[in-house]
């Protein structure tokens, strides 16, 4: 798996705030640190890989210019710091890559962008075009317009979503820790975990939250790595200090093995990024049909409609006890669907005999555990 990551053609590299800011105060973008990172990125690109960078650090970089000494907690100040810091951060990325004659392009995303299929496609096209034109895409969460409860929460999850959005061959998550340990690595008894093949390898692992200038922390990195690997993307988790060997031979850090059957871009988006407009509760027979048998969802197996939605929107699929089974794209609005509940397909009027959710547009979580 490390060899696969080392030779991956299209790689998303995520760098945390602490890896981009100075040790002195953690509130100033450090040009030397960015130069070191860009040197390693350039070496990997010269070896033939396409790279997309997901960069944290906007809020942290905006703190010093605004005279802030601690990371803001209220939304307005956080957004103001991000607005100032994003300029400083982009300037430093651009300055550093210019040493190699490479332009950069800034791509700012919110959860709402990823949740809407047309916006997600536009972001994908923009990133692809930047790469085609020889520019390095620098992706960050658009903190200045994100709102409480409608954000990625940290750029680790954003990196996982971007990795699948661009059909990446590998994701490299860089922070200030060499890899995954079963507890705080400062603990003398901490055990290093070199590989994660499934959830069993994470039993007993205690992962912490973010530091003083970031929001990610090891817990979010593990969550993001698992998200990407469930979508079929191998992940290498290590420190920014290890970026050279990480991008050269991947012989450092912790590797998260991907699922063998990679989800299509649509199914990954539907499961992990899309906004949902409503819910459908199923009986036991319908649950077995759409999970074990991979069949389309029919009206006869639906026991309850929750919410109002239109044809073509994404809904959550629930089991009899309310457990989340998966998501799917409905062929009917909630108003059209309500009179259909409980009827066999052949008993429905002409024009209403399509599946409620076709199997090709239905994704279930059970198969991605």
N, C-alpha and C positions, 0 to 999 in steps of 0.2 A: 504494500500500500504506500509506503514511503517512496518507493521508486516511481509509482504512478503519480504521486504528487510532484515529485522532482521533475518529471517529464511532461507535466500537464501543459497543454497549449494555451488555454484561457484560464487565467487565475485572478480571483478577487483577493485583494490584500487589505485587511482592516487594521488601522493603527489607532490605539487608544490615546486619550488626552495626555496621560502621564508620560507617554513616549514622545510627545511633541513639544512639551513645555519645559522650562528650566527647572533645575533642582532648587534654585534659590528661593523662589516663591510659588512656583507652579502656575503662575498667572501670565507668563510671557512666552510667546512662541520662540523656541530655541533654534536659530538658523543652522547651527552645527549638527543638532540632532536630525533635522530634516535633511541636511546634506548627506549624512550617513545613511539614512533610509533610502534616499533617492539614488545614491550610488549602488546600493544593492538591487533596487528595482531596475535600474538601467542595465546592470549586468544580466539580470534574468531576461529582460527584453532583447538584449543583444544575442542571447542564447536561443531566441526564437519564440518566446511566449508573448501573448497579449495580456496586459495587466490593467485591471480596473481597481483604483484605490478608493477605499471607504475611509474617510478621515474624520475622527472626532476632533475636539479641541476648540470649536468656535466660541463657546461660552467661556471657557478658561482663558482663551486668548483675548477676550474683550474685557476681562476683569481689571487688569492693570491700567489700561487707558482710561477706564471709568473710575479709577480710584477705589475699586472694590477689593476687600481683603479676604472675604470668604465667598464661597460659591453661593449665588442668589438662590432663594427658595421660592420666591413669588414669581408668577408667570411673567409679568410685565418686565421686571428687572432682568430675568433670564433671557427674554427675547431681545431686550436692549443690548445686553452683553453679547448675545449671538450676532446681532446686526453689526456691531463694531468689530467683534473678533473674526467674523467670517472674512472681512476685508483683509485683515492682517494675515490670516491663515492662508487664504488664496494667493496673496502676494508672495509669501514665502515658498509655497509649492511652485508657483510659476517661476520665481527667481532661481530656485534650485534646479528644476528641470531644464531651464534655459541654458544651463552650463553644457548640456548635451544637445542643444538645438531642438528640444522637444517642447511644443506648446502644451498647455493644459486646458481642460474645459471643466467648469464647475457645474455639477448637477445637484440641485437641492430638491429633496423629496420629503413628503409627509406621509403619514399612514393613510390619509385620505387618497393620496395619489396611488399608492399601492392597492388600495381597496377598490378602486374603479378600473375596470378592465381597459377602457380607452386611454386613461392616463398612464396606466402601467405600460401599455404598448408604446405610447409616445416616449416614455422614459427609455424603454428598451431601444427604440429607433434612434433616439438622440445619442445614447451611449455607443451603439454600433457605428453610427456615422462619425462620431468623434474618433473612434479607433481607426476607421477607414481613412480618415483625413490625417492620421498621424499624431493626433492629440491624445494625451493621457487623461481619461475621465477621473475627476476627483469628486466623489459622491459624499454628501453629508445630509443629515436630517435638517429640514428647513425649520429651525426653531423659531424663527421670527413670525411664522404664521400657524405653527402647530398649536393646538389648544389642549388643555388638561383633559386627559382621558382619551384623546385622539392623537396619539403620537407613538413612535416606535419605542419610546422609553429609553433606549440606548442604541448605539450604532452597531452593536453586535447582531441584534435581530435584523436590522437594516441590511447588514452585510450578507446574512443568510438569504434574505429575500432577493437581494441584487444578484447573488451567485446563481440563483435559479432563474431569475429574470433574463440573464444574459447567457444561460446555458453554460456556466463555467465548468471547467474540468476539475477545479480544486478551489478551496477556500483556505486562506491563511489568516488566523486571528492572532494579532500581536498585542501584547500588553506589557506589564512590568514583572510578570511571573514566568518562570522557565517552562511551565506546563501545568498539568493538573495533579494536585496532591489530594490525599483523602481528608486532609484538614489544613489549617493554616501552615504554610511551609516553614514559618519561623519556629514551629513546634518541633523539638528534637526528634519526636517519634513520628513525624509526618512521612507518609509513604508515597513515593512518586508513582503515578499511573501512566505507563507509556502508551497503552492502547485501550480504546473503548470500542468493543464490537457490538454491544447491545446494552440494555439497561441493567443487566446483571453486574456489569463491570463498575457500575456507579453505586452499588449498594454500600451504605456506610460512609459515602463521601459527604463531607460537610463543606459547602462552597459559600464564601462570603459575598457581601454586597460591594458596591463601588467605594472608591477612595475619596479624598478631599476635593479633587478637581474633576472626577469622572462620575458617571452614573452606572457604569457597567458592572464591574466586579466579576469574580469567577463564576458566580451563579448564573449571570446572564450569558457568559461565554459558553458555559456548558449547555445552557438551553439553546443558544444559537447554533452551536455545533451539532446538537442532536436534531435541530430543525433542518439544517442543511443536509445532514447525512440521511435523514428520513426521505429527503427529496432526491437522494442519489448522488450527492456531492461529497467527496472525501474532504476531511478538515484536518488541518494541522494547527494546534494551539501551542504557542510558545511566547517568549519575550521578544520585545523589539531589539534587545541586545543580541539576539540570535538570528536577526533577519538575514545575515549573510549565509550561514549554513542552512537556514530554513528554506531559502529560495534556491540554494545551489544543489543540495542533496537530501534535504528534508530529514536529516538524521538527528534532529533535536525535537524536544517537546513531546506532546501527546497527539496521537493520531486517532481520529474518529472514523471508523469504517462506515461506508455508505451502504444503504440497501441496494441489493442487486438490481431490482427492477425500478429504474428511475421513473418518477412521475412525469407525465407530460407537463408542459408549462401551464396549461389550463387547469389541470387537476391540482397542481401545487398551489396555484393562485387561489383556486376555489377553497381549498382546505385551510390555507394559512394566511392569506392576505385579504381576501374579498370581504366587503361589507355584506352583511346578511339583512334581508328585508322581512323575514318571518321564519316560522318553524312549522314542521309537520311531525305529528306524533304517529308512530306506526304500531301495529300489533306484532306479536312474536313471529308470525309467519312471514310478514313483510320484511322484518329485520333479517331473518335468515335468507330471504330471497335476494336482498340487495347487498348482503355481506358475503355469506358463504357461497351462494350461487352466482353472484355478480350479475343479477338480473335487473331489469328496469323496474322503477317504482310505479305501481298501478294504483288507481283510486280505491280499489277494494281493500287494500291493506292499510289505508290511512284512517285513523280514529279521531284526529283532532287537527284543526288549522289554527295557528296562533299568529296574529298580526295580519296586516294588509300588505299585499305585494302584487306586482304586475308580472305578466309572462316575461321570461327571460332574466328575471332576477335570481339571486342566490338565496337559498333558504337552508336552515339547519334541519337535519334529519334526526329525530329523537326516537328512542325506544319507548316501550310501554311505561317505564318508571321515570321517564324524563332524561335518561342518560343520552349523551350526544353520540350518535352513530357516525355522522358525516355531514356532508353538504352536497347540494345539487342545484342545477339550473332548472327551474320549473317551466313547463310549457303552457301553463294556465295562470290567470290571475286568481287571487284568493276568492273573489266573488264568483268566478266561473267554476272554481273547484269545489266549493262548499256543497252544491247540489249533487256532485258526483260521488261523494264519499260512500263507501260500502258497496258500490255497484261493480259488477264484473264488466270488463271492457266491452264485451259483445252486447251488453244491455244498455250501453250509453248511446245517445243520439249520434247521427253522422256528424263528423267534424270534431267530435270530442272523444275519439277512440285512440288518440296518441297516448303514450305513457305520460304520467305526470312528470316524471324525471327519467329521461333515457339513460341507460346504463353508461353510455359514452360520456355523459355529463353528470355523473354521480361519483363522488369520491368518498370512501369510508375510512375512518381513522384506524379501524381494527387491523387492516393490512399494513399499517405503517408503524406499529408499536415498536 
